[in-house]
Amino acid sequence: MVGWYNSFMQEFSGAVIISPQVITTIARQVAESTPGVANLATSLSGRMTRVLRGSRSASGVDVELEDGAVTVKVYVVAMPNTQLLPLGQTLQKEIHRAISDVVGMPVRAVNVHFADVHDPLTYASHSP
């Protein structure tokens, strides 16, 4: 039995590399399909940029891989009249679950930043 295992390991040695873009796509899809999320913020106001500091991808999601674990930052624009704390907690749970299930990597943290809330009047005028 040991001989079979050794030959198996020799045949399949190498590396599995998960692109941060894969994790970004998973987090974005989960966030955009969560009720209460209007969309992801792809740019911040000048004041928010100074508060949060650092660069951010155009997708509204930042992914950091360190020591084999994932940290995700998601920048959300919420729907009008949405309770932000429960929405943030739902996003944390669902994004964590999706990355763990699909990618199989440990998730260190999912940080949700509410960049804005849609103005009810503006949002109503853009709805079908």
Secondary structure, DSSP 4 states (H G I P E B T S, - for coil): -HHHHHHHHHHT-S-----HHHHHHHHHHHHHTSTTEEEE-SS--HHHHHHH-S---TTSEEEEEETTEEEEEEEEEEPTT--HHHHHHHHHHHHHHHHHHHT---EEEEEEEEEEE--HHHHHHH--
